[in-house]
Amino acid sequence: MLYDLGIKPSKSYAVPVICVGNLSVGGTGKTPMIEYLIRLLQSEYKVATLSRGYKRKSKGFVLANASSIASDIGDEPFQFHRKFKNIQVGVDTNRCHGIETLLEQQQPPNLILLDDAFQHRKVNAGLNILLTPYGDLFVNDMVLPAGNLREPKSGAERADIIVVTKCPDDISASKKQEILDSLKLLKHQKVFFSSVVYSDSVKNDEDDFLLTDLKGKHFTLVTGIANPKPLELYLKRNHLDFEHLQFKDHHEFSEKDIQLLETKGLIVTTEKDFVRLETNLSKSNKLYYLPIEVEIDNAQEFNKCITDFISGF
């Protein structure tokens, strides 16, 4: 309320800042969206991502480098770092300090992507992208502890773009309209619908093979994400035989967990879990992950919204 009334100030910066966030607690697809934006923008801009670095063991501002590991900067930032070699990846719980430190680097970025910072009101991002999952729209939820919202639904008014994530591939025009009506958009807001696209191959740092090659074989699915149900359903639709070891989001795998996994044969996991597990399993060659990307309906218009904001900054 103090930020809304202008009593507490929000700081703007001399470079474009794009914030990706949500109103609910986890599981909306922020990481694939950040990766989508990196792919869209990295060839034209010096991109940096800035995250809190949830559950990392370090303190203060940390800029990822060649010796960084997941525990230094957090799971998702480490995933960005290992996948995109020509961007800067920073973490700081104080986003203002993080942005200012990034801009003080010898080669400062000219575009910053804020990961999970919709509630970080100290920063006045130039463009706010709010994610809400198809099966759990924020308009149908309530604030904690009655529901899963971090803040009241009215917070959505700060969004410039709302992306309904994890939509079914065959979502109908009438269902889209029903969702649009329920969101009660403001004049300045645009809505897009996105879905998760799973790769047809699993991979690790040394090998990859087609998902269909797993037919007739038994493997172990390991997940430590907020909502593994879509992944589980995808594998079942492909008629694959597996057991599912499900851990809570951002689970810190204990020595006992690792000992259990060592007894398993082939393990398939998410990319986020892979970056933590690969350094702990003695036989990392039996560990694979299934890559995902986000696919946006009307992607050309979405991309134009992003690039128009940057070019008009």
N, C-alpha and C positions, 0 to 999 in steps of 0.2 A: 504494500500500500504506500509506503514511504517513497519507493521508486516511482510508482504510478503518479503520485502527487508532485514529484519533482523535488521533494525534500532531501532525499538522498540522490546524489548525482551518478549518472552513468557516463563512462568515458568513451569517446570516439577516437579513432586512430587515422593516420594519414595513408593507410593501405586498406584495400577492401578486406572486410572480415565477414565470413559466412559462418553462421552458427547452425549446427544440426542438433536437434534435441527432441524431447518429448515431454508430455505431461505425466505419463505413467512411469512406473518403476520397471525399467528394463524390458527387453524382448521386443522392441519395436523395429529393429533393423538399422540402427545407427551406423554400425561398422560397414556393412555393404554400401550404404549411401555415401559415406565418406570416401570409400574406394571408388565409387562411381564418379564422384566429383574430381578425385585425383586423376583418374583416367581421362576425364573430359578436359582438364585444365593444365596438366603437367607439361605439355609440349609448348605451351604459350606463356606460362608464368612460372616464377620461382615460388613454388608452393611449399607451405609449411602447415603441418597439423599441430594442434595444441590440445592436449587432453589432460584430465586430472591425473591419470595413471593409477587407476583404482587398484588397491591391494599391492602396489609396488612396495619394495623394501627401502627405497631411497626417500630422501626428503628434499624439499625445495624444487628449484628448476633443474631439470636434467635434459640435455640435448643428446639424442641417440647417436652413437658412433659405432665403429667397427667392432668394438669389444662389448657392446651392450647385450644384455640378456633380458628375458621376459621379466624377471623379478626386479630389474633396475627401473623399468619404465611402465610395466603393466602389460597385460596380454594384448589388447587391441593395438596400442601404439607400437608394440614390438612387431605385430603382424604387418602394420603399415611399413615399418622400417625394413623388414626383411623382403617385402614384396616390391616396394617402390624405391629404387636406389638413388633417384635424382631429386628427392624431396627432403626437407628437414622435418624431423619428428621431435617435438618437444613435449614435456609434461611439467605441469605446475598446478597445484591446487588453487593458487591465486592467478586467475586468468590475466588480469591486468599486468602483473609482474611478468608473467610468461610472455605475453605479447611484447612488452617493452624489452625484455631480454633477447627475444628473437630478433627484434629490429636493431639491436646493438651488435649483432654478429657481423663479422667481416664481410660476409655475403648475405645480407638480410633478405628475407622473402619479400615479394611484392603482392602476396596473397596469402591469407591465413584462414584455415578451416578449423573452426572450434568444434570439437567433438563433445557432445553431451553437456552443453553449456546454456541451455535455454533458461534455466533458473539462475544463471550467474549474471545478475543484473548490474554488476559493477561495470561490465563491458556493454557498450551500445553497438551491437553488431549491425553492419549495414544491411544484411539480409538474413532473415530468420526462417529456417526451414523446420517445420514441425512434423514429426512422424506419428502416425496413429495406426495400429494394426487393424486390418479388416475384421478380424474376429473379436476385437476388444476396443471398439472406438471410444475415445475419451468422453464423448457425449453421453455414453451409456454407463459411465463409471462415477465413482465418488472419491473424495479425498481420504487418504489414510487416516485412521485404521479401518474405516468402513469399506473402503475400496482400495484401488492401487494408484490413485493420482497423487503426485507430489505437491500439486497446488490446485486451486479451483479451476474449473473449466474455463472461466473468464480469461485465464492466462493465454488461451489460444488467440485472443485478439491481437497479441503481439506478433503473431506469425504473418509473414508475407506469402509463404508458400506452405500448403498443407499437403503432405503425401500420405495417402492411404496405402500402407504397406501390406505385403503378404497376401495379396488378393489371389483368388483362384484364377487359373488361366482362362476359364470360360465365363468370367463375370459378365453379366448382361448389362445392357444400356439402362434398363429399368432399375436394376440394383444400384448402379452408379448414381442415378438420379435420386433414388431413395436416400443414399448416403449424403449426397450434396444437400438435399433438403434438411437432413438432420443436423448438418454442421452449422447451419445458419451463418453463412459467410458474410464478412464485411466487404465493402466495395473494392478494397485494395487487394483482397486475397484471391489466390488462384489455387486450384486443387488438381492433383494428379494421382493416378492410381499406378501402383507398382506391384510386381510379383517377384518371387525368388526363383532363379533359374539354377538348377543343380547341374554340375558338370556330368558328362557321360563317362568320366574317368576318375579314378582315385589316384593319389600321387603322394610322394614324399620328396625329399631333396635329391634322391638318386634314381628314382624309378616311378613309373606310372603304368597303369593298365586299365582296360575298359571295365566299367561296372558290370557289364554282362558276363565277364570272365568269372565273376563270383557265383554265378548260378551253379547250384549243385554243391557248393562249398558252405561250410559253417564258419561264421566269423563273429567277433564281438564288437558291438557298437558302443563307444564310450562318449558320453556327452556331459559337459559341465556348463550348459547355457540355460538361459531363462525359459525357453520354450522349445524343447527338442521334438515335439509332436510332428511338425511338418516333415522333418527329416526322417523320422521313423516311418511315417506314412509313405513317403517317397520310396524308401527302400522296400517296403512291403508291396507297393504297387509294381515294383520290378521283380517280385516273386523271389526275393532273396531270403536266405535262412540265417538268422542271427539272434544272439541274445543282446539285451540292452542293459548296460550298466549306466544308470542315470545318477549324476551328481548335481548338486545345486549350482547355480550360476557363479562363475569365478571360483569354483572349488579349488582349494589348495590340496593337491594330491599328497597324501601322507605316505610314509614309508610302508605302512600296511597296505594302502591302495596300490602302490607300485608293486609290492610283492604279489598281490592278487593278479595284477595285469601281466606280470612275468609268467604266470602259469597259463595264460591264454595263448592261442595261436595268432592268427591274423587279426589285427585290430584296425577298425575304421573309426575315425573321429572327426570332429570339426576342425577347421583351420585354427580357430582360437585355442582349442585344447591341445592341438598338435604342437604349438610353439612352446608349451610348458612340458608336455610329456616326452618330447624327443630327447631332451637332455637327461631324463631320469630313467628311461627304459634301457636296459643293457643291450637288448636286441631291437634297436630302433628301426632296423630294416623290415620288421614285421608291422610297423606302424604307418598307417596311411591316413590322409584326410580327403574329404570330398569338397572340392572348391565350389563356391556359390558366387553368383553375381546378381545384382538387382536389374530388372528390366522394367522400364517406365513406359506406360502407355502414353502416346503422344510425346515421345522423347524429344523430338525436334523442338517443340514448343517449350518444354522444360529446359532444355539446353539453352535456348534463346533467352529465357528469363534469367538464367545464371550469367551468360556472357553479356547481356545488355546491362545488368547491374554492374559488372566489373568495368565495362568500357565507359559507362556513364559516371563512374566514381570520380 
